[in-house]
Amino acid sequence: MSDSLFDDPEPNAGVAQAAPDAPLAERLRPLTLAAVIGQRHLLAPGKPLAAAFAARRLHSMILWGPPGVGKTTLARLVAGAFDAEFIVISAALGGVKDIREAVERAQTARRAGRASTVFVDEVHRFNKGQQDAFLPHVESGLFSFIGATTENPSFEVNSALLSRATVHVLKPLAPDELAELLQRARATLALPPLTDAARERLVAYADGDARRLLNAVENLAAVVQAPAAQAIDSIDEARLEQALGEQLRRYDKGGDQFYDTISALHKSVRGSDPDAALYWLVRMLDGGVDPRYVARRVLRMASEDIGLADPRALRMALDATEVYERLGSPEGELALAQAVLFLAAAPKSNAAYVAWNEARAWVKADGTRPVPLHLRNAPTRLMKQLDHGRGYRYAHDEGEGFAAGENYLPEGMPAPHFYRPTQRGLEGQIATKLAGLRAANEAAGATPAADAEAAPREG
């Protein structure tokens, strides 16, 4: 393997010398590791893929990451680094016939003394039988297998194939990395410079996807450099919108519009307005927000605003998240919509959220109170001699499964009453149950702990 794989002597060196009319993404495809933008957790010196290249260790792998982060590029670099026959199969279009032809090509390469790498794009689209067809050839060393997927390999790749490959997780490109790529694209297309606002808008639109950025820059160049176009010294945000129009209906991840819209979605759910919640959800997805981010916020809503008033809300949000991971867009977005509608219609309670915050504030301000002896673990004779666990009442042996009068707080700590259930939904039943248990404690002769404020007392 030549050290030239790691070299990048000039700013725009190390990228593909494709035909001038080739798509910009192909013209800028890196030919060296040094030319790759992003994925430093894999490609920086000493990191997994860089180390494998340097040590000449070619291994089968799964490249898992969102679109436009360099999965195909890395696969090509792997094959090129070891002078291997690079055999590409698209799982979206291919089948058993393509797998058979790939095996035959690899066998021919072996007879010629060359190694082979079989790259399967969108490997998650192959069924179990198709994925199994690679196993004996990976086992025999006929070729190294590289699968690229946007889906979770734990769900979409057979465990047998997964056990024979290393999973490398690729990350979306960071804004500064996209800005660097934009500079390369500008230099290649001889575009005028962009104002700071236009550059930030374009980078935000790309949302971590290099291919999306390059396609947008190509479209921008076609408009700006058209024969009838007026000559300009720079491209501002207005001209960017004029050139790209509908494509720029996106969100700036750090901008007010993004946070205002997620706030509107959250408050519509909290306010029990399913129509408004659905509207803001569609606005976000239509604007290009990562549905995984939406899923995380929906999970938060289920805990913060519904809680124990309807525990099914959290399960519904988790199910929707998993469905999206399995189906992707656009099919999986329906599950997110279903969860948002359920949460908006569910009874509301922030009692669990308030209790959690009050408990955290209490512990932060309070001292480290010792665990009462009767609650301590006693796995050894010495601990038993020290009275650990002595006097503990096993609730399951008590009437109704409740040890009335028992105390579970540190000695001397007043009852803080962090959790104050509402009367809405299931939480109303929980409130009734807890009130009954409290009465049973008092009837058993337990001295009620003094009520405390929501946070620890000072002094």
C-alpha positions in Angstrom: 0.0 0.0 0.0 1.4 3.4 -1.0 1.8 6.2 1.6 0.2 8.4 -1.0 -3.1 7.3 0.4 -2.4 9.5 3.4 -0.9 12.4 1.4 -2.7 15.7 0.5 0.0 18.2 -0.6 -2.4 20.8 -1.8 -5.8 22.1 -0.6 -7.8 20.6 -3.4 -5.4 17.7 -4.1 -6.5 14.2 -3.4 -9.9 14.5 -5.0 -11.2 12.6 -8.0 -10.3 13.9 -11.4 -13.7 13.1 -13.0 -15.0 14.5 -16.3 -16.0 18.2 -16.1 -19.6 17.3 -16.8 -19.7 14.7 -14.0 -21.8 15.5 -10.9 -19.9 17.7 -8.5 -20.1 15.1 -5.8 -18.2 12.7 -8.1 -15.6 15.3 -9.1 -14.8 16.1 -5.5 -14.8 12.5 -4.3 -11.6 12.1 -2.2 -8.8 9.8 -3.4 -6.8 10.0 -0.2 -7.6 9.7 3.5 -6.2 13.2 4.0 -8.7 14.6 1.5 -11.7 13.1 3.4 -13.7 15.7 5.3 -15.2 14.5 8.5 -15.2 11.1 10.3 -12.0 12.0 12.3 -13.1 9.5 15.0 -12.3 6.9 12.4 -9.7 8.5 10.1 -7.4 10.5 12.4 -4.0 9.0 13.1 -4.4 6.0 15.4 -8.1 5.8 14.9 -9.7 2.5 13.8 -9.7 2.9 10.0 -6.5 4.8 9.7 -4.8 2.2 11.9 -6.2 -0.6 9.7 -4.9 1.2 6.6 -1.5 1.8 8.1 -1.1 -1.8 9.3 -2.4 -3.2 6.0 -5.2 -5.1 7.8 -8.2 -5.4 5.5 -11.3 -6.5 7.4 -15.0 -6.9 6.6 -17.0 -4.0 7.9 -20.4 -2.4 8.1 -20.5 1.4 7.5 -23.5 2.8 9.3 -24.5 6.4 9.0 -26.9 8.9 7.5 -26.9 9.8 3.8 -24.0 11.8 2.4 -21.4 11.2 5.0 -18.9 9.2 2.9 -19.8 5.6 3.1 -19.1 4.8 -0.5 -16.0 7.0 -0.5 -14.5 5.0 2.4 -15.3 1.7 0.7 -13.5 2.8 -2.4 -10.5 4.0 -0.4 -10.4 0.6 1.4 -10.3 -1.3 -1.9 -7.8 1.1 -3.4 -5.5 1.0 -0.4 -5.0 -2.7 -0.9 -5.2 -2.8 -4.7 -8.3 -4.9 -4.4 -10.9 -5.7 -7.0 -13.7 -3.3 -6.1 -17.1 -5.0 -6.8 -20.2 -2.9 -6.2 -23.7 -4.3 -5.6 -26.7 -2.1 -5.0 -29.1 -3.9 -2.7 -31.9 -1.7 -3.8 -31.6 -2.9 -7.4 -29.6 -6.2 -7.2 -30.4 -9.8 -6.2 -29.0 -13.3 -6.1 -27.7 -13.0 -9.7 -25.6 -10.0 -8.8 -24.2 -11.8 -5.8 -23.3 -14.8 -8.0 -21.5 -12.5 -10.5 -19.6 -10.8 -7.6 -18.4 -14.2 -6.4 -17.2 -15.1 -9.9 -15.4 -11.8 -10.3 -13.7 -12.4 -6.9 -12.6 -15.9 -7.9 -11.2 -14.5 -11.2 -9.3 -11.9 -9.2 -7.9 -14.5 -6.8 -6.6 -16.5 -9.7 -4.8 -13.4 -10.9 -3.3 -12.9 -7.4 -5.5 -10.0 -6.4 -7.7 -9.5 -3.3 -11.3 -8.5 -3.7 -13.7 -6.2 -1.8 -17.4 -6.6 -2.3 -19.3 -3.4 -1.5 -23.1 -3.7 -0.9 -24.8 -0.3 -0.8 -28.0 -0.2 1.2 -27.3 -3.7 2.6 -30.4 -3.5 4.8 -32.5 -4.0 1.7 -31.2 -7.5 1.2 -33.3 -10.2 2.9 -31.9 -12.9 5.2 -31.2 -15.4 2.4 -29.4 -12.8 0.3 -27.3 -11.7 3.2 -26.5 -15.4 4.1 -25.1 -15.9 0.6 -22.1 -13.8 1.5 -21.1 -15.8 4.6 -19.2 -18.8 3.1 -17.1 -16.5 0.9 -16.3 -14.1 3.8 -15.4 -17.1 5.9 -13.1 -18.5 3.2 -11.4 -15.2 2.6 -12.5 -15.0 -1.0 -13.3 -11.3 -0.5 -13.7 -8.7 2.2 -17.3 -7.6 2.7 -18.3 -3.9 3.2 -21.9 -3.1 3.7 -23.3 0.5 3.8 -26.5 1.2 5.6 -28.5 4.1 6.9 -30.4 1.7 9.2 -29.5 0.2 12.5 -27.4 -2.9 11.7 -28.7 -4.6 14.9 -32.1 -4.8 13.3 -31.3 -4.9 9.6 -28.2 -7.1 9.2 -28.1 -10.8 10.0 -26.4 -11.6 13.3 -24.2 -14.2 11.5 -22.9 -11.5 9.0 -22.8 -8.9 11.7 -20.5 -11.1 13.8 -18.0 -11.3 10.9 -17.8 -7.6 10.3 -16.8 -4.6 12.4 -19.4 -1.9 12.6 -18.1 1.6 12.0 -20.5 4.4 12.8 -20.2 7.5 10.5 -21.4 10.8 11.8 -23.1 13.7 10.0 -20.6 16.4 8.9 -20.3 19.2 11.4 -20.9 22.8 10.2 -17.2 23.6 10.0 -16.6 20.5 7.9 -19.4 21.4 5.6 -18.0 24.9 5.3 -14.7 23.4 4.3 -16.4 21.3 1.7 -18.2 24.4 0.4 -14.9 26.1 -0.1 -13.7 23.2 -2.3 -16.9 23.3 -4.3 -16.6 27.1 -4.8 -13.0 26.7 -6.0 -14.0 23.9 -8.4 -16.9 25.8 -9.9 -15.3 29.3 -9.7 -18.3 30.6 -7.7 -18.2 34.1 -6.2 -17.8 34.1 -2.4 -20.8 33.8 -0.1 -21.7 36.2 2.6 -21.5 34.8 6.2 -25.3 34.7 6.4 -25.6 32.9 3.0 -22.9 30.4 3.9 -24.5 29.6 7.3 -27.9 29.2 5.6 -26.5 26.8 3.0 -24.6 24.8 5.6 -27.7 24.6 7.8 -29.7 23.4 4.8 -27.2 20.6 4.2 -27.8 19.3 7.7 -24.7 17.2 7.8 -25.2 15.7 4.3 -22.2 16.4 2.0 -24.1 15.3 -1.1 -27.0 17.6 -0.3 -24.6 20.5 0.0 -22.8 19.8 -3.2 -26.1 19.3 -5.2 -27.3 22.7 -3.9 -24.0 24.4 -4.8 -24.3 22.9 -8.3 -27.8 24.3 -8.7 -26.6 27.6 -7.3 -23.8 27.8 -9.9 -26.2 27.0 -12.7 -28.3 30.0 -11.8 -25.6 32.4 -10.9 -23.4 31.6 -13.9 -26.2 31.3 -16.5 -25.4 33.4 -19.7 -28.1 35.8 -18.9 -27.3 36.2 -15.3 -26.0 39.5 -14.0 -22.3 39.5 -12.9 -22.0 39.6 -9.1 -19.1 40.0 -6.6 -20.7 37.9 -3.8 -23.8 35.7 -3.1 -26.0 37.0 -0.3 -28.9 35.2 1.4 -31.5 36.8 -0.8 -29.7 35.7 -4.0 -29.3 32.2 -2.4 -33.0 32.0 -1.8 -33.8 33.3 -5.3 -31.5 30.6 -6.8 -32.5 27.6 -4.7 -36.0 28.6 -3.7 -38.0 25.6 -2.4 -34.8 23.7 -1.5 -34.0 26.2 1.3 -37.2 25.6 3.2 -35.0 24.2 6.0 -34.0 25.1 9.5 -30.9 26.5 10.9 -30.1 24.1 13.7 -28.9 26.9 15.9 -31.4 29.5 14.8 -34.5 30.9 16.4 -36.9 29.4 13.8 -35.8 25.9 14.7 -36.2 26.3 18.5 -39.4 28.3 18.1 -41.0 25.5 16.0 -40.0 22.7 18.4 -41.4 24.9 21.2 -44.6 25.3 19.3 -44.9 21.5 18.9 -44.2 20.9 22.5 -46.6 23.5 23.8 -49.3 22.2 21.4 -49.0 18.7 22.8 -49.0 20.1 26.4 -52.1 22.2 25.5 -53.9 19.1 24.2 -54.4 20.4 20.6 -53.8 17.4 18.3 -54.3 19.5 15.1 -51.8 22.2 16.1 -49.3 19.5 17.2 -49.6 17.7 13.9 -49.2 21.0 12.0 -45.9 21.8 13.7 -44.7 18.3 13.3 -45.3 18.4 9.6 -43.6 21.9 9.4 -40.5 20.5 11.0 -40.3 17.4 8.9 -41.1 19.3 5.8 -38.3 21.7 6.7 -35.7 19.0 6.9 -35.4 18.5 10.6 -33.9 15.1 11.4 -36.9 12.9 12.4 -34.6 11.3 15.1 -34.4 14.6 16.8 -38.2 14.9 16.7 -38.4 11.4 18.2 -36.2 12.4 21.1 -38.3 15.4 21.8 -41.5 13.3 21.7 -40.0 11.0 24.3 -39.3 14.0 26.5 -42.9 15.2 26.1 -44.2 11.8 27.2 -42.2 12.0 30.5 -42.5 15.7 31.1 -46.1 16.4 30.3 -48.0 13.1 30.6 -46.0 11.1 33.0 -48.1 8.7 35.1 -51.4 10.2 34.0 -51.1 7.8 31.2 -47.9 5.6 31.2 -48.8 4.3 27.8 -47.6 7.6 26.4 -44.0 6.8 27.0 -44.4 3.4 25.5 -46.1 4.9 22.5 -43.2 7.3 22.0 -40.6 4.6 22.3 -42.5 2.4 19.8 -42.7 5.3 17.4 -38.9 5.9 17.7 -38.2 2.2 17.0 -40.6 2.1 14.1 -38.8 5.1 12.5 -35.4 3.5 13.0 -36.7 0.4 11.2 -38.6 2.1 8.4 -36.8 5.4 7.9 -38.4 8.2 5.9 -41.1 8.8 4.8 -42.8 5.6 6.1 -41.6 5.9 9.6 -42.8 9.4 10.0 -46.4 8.2 10.3 -45.5 6.5 13.6 -44.1 9.8 14.9 -47.4 11.5 13.9 -49.3 8.8 15.7 -47.3 9.3 18.9 -47.7 13.0 18.7 -51.5 12.7 18.3 -51.7 10.3 21.2 -49.7 12.5 23.5 -51.8 15.6 22.6 -55.0 13.7 23.4 -53.7 12.1 26.6 -54.4 13.4 30.1 -51.6 15.7 31.3 -49.5 15.7 34.4 -46.1 17.1 35.2 -46.0 15.6 38.7 -43.2 13.2 37.8 -41.2 16.0 36.2 -41.7 18.3 39.2 -40.9 15.5 41.6 -37.7 14.6 39.8 -36.5 18.2 39.7 -37.3 18.7 43.4 -35.5 15.5 44.4 -32.4 16.6 42.5 -32.5 20.0 44.1 -32.9 18.5 47.6 -30.0 16.1 47.2 -27.8 18.8 45.8 -28.4 21.1 48.7 -28.7 18.5 51.5 -25.9 16.6 53.3 -25.0 13.0 52.7 -27.4 11.3 55.1 -26.5 7.7 56.1 -28.7 4.8 55.1 -30.7 3.5 58.1 -29.3 0.3 59.5 -32.5 -1.7 58.8 -32.3 -0.8 55.1 -28.6 -1.7 54.7 -27.5 -4.8 52.8 -26.0 -7.6 54.9 -24.3 -10.2 52.7 -21.6 -11.1 55.3 -21.5 -12.2 59.0 -19.7 -9.1 60.0 -22.4 -6.9 58.5 -25.1 -8.8 60.3 -23.1 -8.5 63.6 -23.1 -4.7 62.9 -26.9 -4.9 62.7 -27.1 -4.3 59.0 -30.6 -5.2 57.9 -31.8 -5.9 61.5 -35.5 -5.1 61.9 -36.2 -4.8 58.2 -39.8 -5.9 57.4 -40.2 -7.8 54.1 -43.2 -6.1 52.5 -44.4 -9.3 50.7 -44.9 -11.0 54.0 -47.1 -8.3 55.3 -50.8 -7.9 54.9 -51.7 -6.3 51.5 -48.0 -6.5 50.7 -47.4 -3.3 52.6 -45.4 -2.9 55.8 -47.5 -0.2 57.5 -45.5 2.1 59.7 -42.1 1.3 58.2 -39.8 4.2 57.3 -37.6 4.2 54.2 -36.1 7.7 54.5 -32.8 8.5 56.3 -33.3 9.1 60.0 -34.3 12.6 60.9 -35.2 13.5 57.3 -38.7 15.1 57.0 -41.0 13.7 54.4 -40.4 15.9 51.4 -43.5 14.9 49.4 -41.6 15.3 46.1 -44.3 13.4 44.2 -47.8 15.0 44.4 -50.0 13.2 41.9 -52.8 15.0 40.1 -56.3 13.7 39.8 -56.0 13.3 36.0 -56.0 9.9 34.3 -54.4 7.0 36.0 -52.6 9.4 38.3 -55.9 10.0 40.1 -56.0 6.3 41.1 -52.3 6.6 42.2 -53.2 9.5 44.4 -56.0 7.6 46.0 -53.7 4.6 46.6 -50.9 6.7 48.1 -53.4 8.5 50.4 -54.6 5.1 51.6 -51.1 3.9 52.3 -50.3 7.1 54.2 -53.4 6.6 56.4 -52.3 3.0 57.0 -49.0 4.2 58.2 -50.6 6.6 60.7 -53.0 3.9 61.9 -50.0 1.6 62.6 -48.7 4.2 65.0 -46.0 5.7 62.8 -45.1 9.2 63.7 -45.9 11.2 60.6 -42.7 13.0 59.3 -43.0 16.7 59.3 -43.8 18.1 56.0 -41.0 19.8 54.2 -40.8 22.4 51.6 -40.1 21.5 48.0 -36.4 22.1 48.5 -34.2 21.4 51.5 -34.3 23.9 54.3 -31.3 26.0 54.8 -29.1 25.9 57.9 
